[in-house]
Amino acid sequence: MEIRTRFAPSPTGDLHIGGARTALFNYLFAKSMKGKFLLRIEDTDLKRSDSSLSEKIINDIKWLNIPWDEEIVFQQQNQNKHKQIIDFLLEKGLAFRCYSNKEDLTETSFRANEIRGAVFRSPWRDRVVKDQPSMQNVVRFKVPSDPSRINFTDKIRGDLSWDLNNIEDFIIARSDGSSTYNLAVVVDDHNMNISHVIRGEDHLTNTVKQLLIYRALDWVPPIFAHIPLIHNTIGEKLSKRDGKSNLLDFKHEGFLPDAMLNYLARLGWSYKNEEYFNLDQAISWFTLEGIGKSPSKFDVKKLLYLSKKHLMAKPVNEIHESLLRYMEVYKNINISESCSKKLSLFLPLVVERCATLGEIFESSLFLFEEEDVRLKKVLALLEHSSKKTLTEFVAAIKSINLIWNAECLNKFINTYCHENNLKFRDIGVPLRIVLTGSASSPSIVHIMEILGEQKTLDRLNLSIDLIKN
Ligand code: GLU
């Protein structure tokens, strides 16, 4: 049997971390079994779907470097097939048209609720309806009462059994004739020869409904694997309220796709004690048995830790390229050739202090930012005595002819400190603040070298002017 999995997002919002993980697990499983991973956009709910969101989701999957096989399937294009199956089920008496209006429904479900454990059973399920074509209706699946249970084996949760008295006569076609999720998924998964459906545990009741449809159609269902949900730090389902929960948030912060994939893979799946790995390793180690049964906790600290490791493992020229792209896309900044050169010299100094492209960007801002506004702000960080020390130091450095490189600058500052009874940091800290905007930065003499003599002196002169005024 060829292993074929799919990721089937509904384009109703940005790609959530949980969705990204589902895509990854489906991909890893398929590839670990030398199978195929397919992408299907479930865009049949016209009221809620948005084509620009489909595009965003597709771009997010691309960004993660999860390649799919075959053409993307857009569910809308399969609507005729869905309708044929709905008609077939109606013909066979396995589904029925339900003409209940809202009031009837509230009344019936109210009564159903009064009988403990009972769920909605439409009054139309066993009626022979003739000559009412114009009345609004939906099509419901006739949930059988015999056998009253459905059993199936989930690859992660083991043997499961469901009481069908808890499953309502669910809608398979809306009043406009379009099929609902449960019907469309079964038809599409069957037609796409999907062998394994790997998705979040929140779909368990859908699985029961889908299995009923498979049974009614006499189709062999795929194997199901339901992944435990992702929780926040206080053990609730991860949601928008937790701040960052969409892939987009992490792209904005400048996490690398490799780090994101590594972290997502570890969210609920493990292989021995491996924490830090790449996609190929994950493929070679992946099994459904490696997925845990309990919810996983989303831990930003762990993500940052992995992100830093992935960042440091990258060659500087690649980081440089990624950073330029990051700045263009997320910060709307295009830097000049000479700034880009300075940036490439600065990167080796700063990478080990950062975990994301966003952090590198913040630390590098001083290389290309315009001075005055920023300087006014940073000068407030300097104490009066430091301003005085800086003013005197600037006068001294301007008065001599220096070879402008880190080594000579270092020698000069050391001699100056020695002669004036100062410690290196008495000069180093104000210089850092004025030149980079932060009291902590990589080696200040290297930064001065990268900025260049002219730029450094301009910046120092401007600060002295501002200090005086
Ligand atoms: N469109 C469904 C969702 O986004 C797909 C669930 C499934 O994998 O069947 O939740």
Residues whose N, C-alpha, C, O or C-beta is under 5 A from the ligand:
A	BS01	LIG	A8 P9 S10 E42 V185 R199
